[in-house]
Structures are given as C-alpha cells and as structure tokens.
Amino acid sequence: MKVGLLTQAQKDLLVGTEYEPSTYYNPIQDCNNDWVISTQEMEQTTNVDYLWVKSLSLIDYCPPPFTPPPHTLPE
C-alpha cells in the first residue's frame, strides 16, 4: 500500500486540519518513524490551502511493530 510521505513540519501543519468538510487529516508514523498520510486523504483534499499534499512523494507503507498492552492480573 502506498502512502504520502510528510516532513515533521508538514505533519504539524496537517494535524487538526480538514482536507474536506468535516474530515480531518490523520498523519501516522510508520515503522521507520516517518510521518505519512493515506492516498485517500491526498486524493480527496479540497481545502485550497493544502492542495500541495496531492504532490507528496509516495512510499510503501511499513506498519509499526505491534506491541501488545501489558497484562494486569487481579491481586
């Protein structure tokens, strides 16, 4: 799966911002600690201030390793 690669500064700009009415960007970190957004977010951007996301470099998504939550046993 391809995703759009963000810099830290670009990620900071997108957090809490709508890419279309009532739909917000959700940058996440991949297994390489790179910030990324989905191609859906890129393609569906209608906010004129953020049309630059449509030209982000695409990379293969590498999910971060799963760390199960610690178990807590009743005492």
N, C-alpha and C positions, 0 to 999 in steps of 0.2 A: 504494500500500500504506500502510495506517495503522500507526502505532507509538505507544507511550505515552511522553509527554514527562516527563523527570525533571529535578529540580534537581541541582546538584552534590552537595548533602548527601544527597539520596535515592540518587543513584548510588553514593556512598561506602558507604551502608548496605547496598546490594544486592550489591556485589562480594564474591564468595566465599560467598554465601548460597544455600541450596537453596530453590527455590519449590515443589518436591515432592521426595520422597525420591530422592536420587542425581541430581538435575537442578538445575543452578545457573543463576542469572541471568547474563546476558551483556550488560550495558549497552555500547552503542557510541555513537560520535559521528557525527552526520550532517554534511551539507555546511555547515550553519550553526553547527557546533560545539556543537549541543545534544546532551545525553545522552538516549538513548532505549532502550526495550526493546520486544520484539515483543509483538503482541497475544496470541500463543500463551503467552508467559510470563505475561502478565497473567491470561488466562483459566484457565490451569492451576495457578495458585497455590493451594496447600492449606495452606501454612505460615501459621498463625493470626497470627503477628507481622507478616506482610507482606500481609495481605488488602487494605490500603489501595491497593496497586498496581492493583486492579480498577477504581478510580475515577480513574485518571490521565487527564489530557486527551489526546485523540488528535490527532495531526498527520499530515500526509502525509510519508512518508519521502523524504528527499533524499539520495541516496548521495554520499559524499565523492568528489572528483575522484580518478581513478586516476593514481597516479604510478608509472611502471614503475621497477623497480630499475635502478641503474646497471650498465652492461655492463663487465665487466672482461675485457680481452683478454690472452692469454698474451704474455709478453715474449719 
